[in-house]
Amino acid sequence: MNKFAMHGQSLVSLDWQPVLLVSVSQQSLGQTCCLYVNRVYLALHPDGVVCAAWDVPPTERVFPRVHLVGWKPLRDVPFDLPVRFERKGDPHVSSTIPEGTWVLPYDPNMYSQLEQAQTALQQTLNHVRSILSNVVR
């Protein structure tokens, strides 16, 4: 059994931080094409940063409902919010938080604004795809 699974009970007592994950992905030409906004809970565990979904209550934040995200503060960037996540370890080891994602303390007003922007951007992209699908067959 791995060390992380054995510490399941201690996960409930971690200092859980409500956060916003904000990522802007770009095409190869550098043009913005996607905005990703999500709310989660993150906490610092001896094995690295762990994550719980927004709807998981504190008493249920145990393995397997909590998972390591692939962020090691001593290797990558400190777990000191706000921060822009950057991987500095082995590029072959995956992370559930994309490189360059902004990790911000949760603010309901900011979440609402970013969620509206995400929806508007998706609608705009869908409209562009619709226009192009009528032109290029």
C-alpha positions in Angstrom: 0.0 0.0 0.0 1.4 3.4 -0.9 2.2 6.1 1.6 -0.6 8.4 0.2 -3.3 5.8 0.6 -2.2 5.0 4.2 -2.6 8.7 5.1 -6.3 8.7 4.1 -7.6 9.8 7.5 -5.1 12.7 7.8 -6.5 14.2 4.5 -9.6 15.5 6.3 -7.5 17.6 8.7 -5.4 19.2 6.0 -5.6 23.0 5.4 -8.0 22.9 2.4 -8.0 26.0 0.3 -10.9 26.8 -2.0 -9.3 27.8 -5.3 -10.1 28.9 -8.9 -8.1 27.1 -11.6 -7.9 29.4 -14.6 -6.2 28.3 -17.8 -6.1 30.0 -21.2 -4.9 27.6 -23.9 -3.5 28.9 -27.2 -3.1 27.6 -30.7 0.3 27.2 -32.3 -0.1 30.7 -33.8 -0.5 32.2 -30.4 -4.2 33.1 -30.8 -6.4 32.5 -27.7 -8.8 29.7 -28.4 -10.0 28.4 -25.0 -10.7 29.6 -21.5 -11.0 27.0 -18.7 -12.4 27.9 -15.3 -12.9 25.5 -12.4 -13.4 25.5 -8.7 -11.7 22.9 -6.5 -10.2 22.4 -3.1 -6.4 22.1 -2.8 -4.3 21.2 0.2 -0.6 20.6 0.9 0.1 17.0 1.8 3.6 15.5 2.5 3.5 13.7 -0.9 2.5 16.9 -2.8 -0.5 19.0 -3.5 -3.8 17.1 -3.3 -7.2 18.0 -4.9 -10.8 17.4 -4.0 -13.8 18.3 -6.2 -15.8 21.4 -5.3 -18.8 19.3 -4.2 -16.9 16.9 -1.9 -17.6 17.9 1.7 -14.7 18.1 4.2 -15.6 14.9 6.0 -15.4 13.0 2.7 -12.0 14.3 1.6 -10.3 11.0 1.8 -8.6 8.7 -0.7 -9.9 8.0 -3.4 -12.0 11.1 -3.5 -8.8 13.1 -3.1 -5.9 12.7 -5.5 -2.4 14.0 -6.0 -2.3 16.5 -8.8 1.4 16.1 -9.7 2.5 19.4 -8.0 5.5 19.2 -5.7 6.1 22.6 -4.1 9.8 22.0 -3.5 10.3 21.0 -7.1 7.8 23.1 -9.1 6.4 26.3 -7.7 5.6 27.1 -4.0 2.0 26.4 -2.8 1.5 30.1 -2.0 -1.6 31.5 -3.6 -2.0 33.2 -6.0 0.4 31.4 -8.2 0.9 30.4 -11.8 1.6 26.7 -11.9 4.8 25.7 -13.6 6.3 22.2 -13.8 10.0 22.0 -13.2 10.3 18.2 -12.8 10.3 15.3 -15.3 8.2 16.4 -18.3 7.1 12.7 -18.7 5.3 12.8 -15.3 1.8 14.0 -15.7 0.0 16.6 -13.8 -3.8 17.1 -13.6 -3.2 20.9 -13.5 -2.1 22.2 -16.9 1.2 24.1 -17.2 0.6 27.8 -16.9 -2.7 27.5 -15.0 -3.4 30.4 -12.6 -4.3 29.0 -9.1 -6.2 31.8 -7.3 -7.9 32.0 -4.0 -11.6 31.4 -4.5 -13.6 34.6 -5.0 -17.3 34.1 -6.0 -17.4 37.4 -7.9 -14.3 36.5 -9.9 -15.7 33.0 -10.5 -18.9 34.4 -11.9 -17.2 36.9 -14.2 -14.7 34.2 -15.5 -17.6 31.7 -16.0 -19.5 34.3 -18.0 -16.4 35.0 -20.1 -15.9 31.3 -20.6 -19.5 30.9 -21.8 -19.3 33.9 -24.1 -16.0 32.7 -25.6 -17.4 29.2 -26.2 -20.5 30.7 -27.8 -18.3 32.9 -30.1 -16.2 29.9 -31.1 -19.3 27.9 -31.8 -20.6 30.7 -34.0 -17.3 30.9 -35.9 -17.3 27.1 -36.4 -20.9 27.4 -37.7 -19.9 30.1 -40.2 -16.9 28.1 -41.4 -18.9 24.9 -41.7 -21.2 26.7 -44.2 -18.2 28.0 -46.2 -15.9 24.9 -46.2 -17.6 21.6 -47.0 
